[in-house]
Amino acid sequence: MSAGVDDAPTTVAMSIATPTLFTNPKTERKDMFDSLLKATVGLIKLPIDIAADVVTLGGAINETNEPYTSKGIKQIMSNLDNATK
């Protein structure tokens, strides 16, 4: 045998990944209610977004890429989608 070579058997540590088959229902409910609350706040804020679009001519005056109403509706839809997952 050559010098410097370790002839000891190597052990391979195997990690067992636990599958996430079961999720915590409390966490799921909390996430759902958080998303529903955000969607409700978005609905309350929607008339303000519409007024901002009227005043800024749909964001043309302040050079926004997208009207406030469009951003608000997309956020509401995203929150509702997250709530139903």
Stockholm file with secondary structure:
# STOCKHOLM 1.0

chainA/1-85         MSAGVDDAPTTVAMSIATPTLFTNPKTERKDMFDSLLKATVGLIKLPIDIAADVVTLGGAINETNEPYTSKGIKQIMSNLDNATK
#=GR chainA/1-85 SS CCTTCCCSCCCCCCCCCCCCCSCCHHHHHHHHHHHHHHHHHHHHHHHHHHHHHHHTTTTTTTTCSSCHHHHHHHHHHHHHHHHTC
#=GC SS_cons        CCTTCCCSCCCCCCCCCCCCCSCCHHHHHHHHHHHHHHHHHHHHHHHHHHHHHHHTTTTTTTTCSSCHHHHHHHHHHHHHHHHTC
//
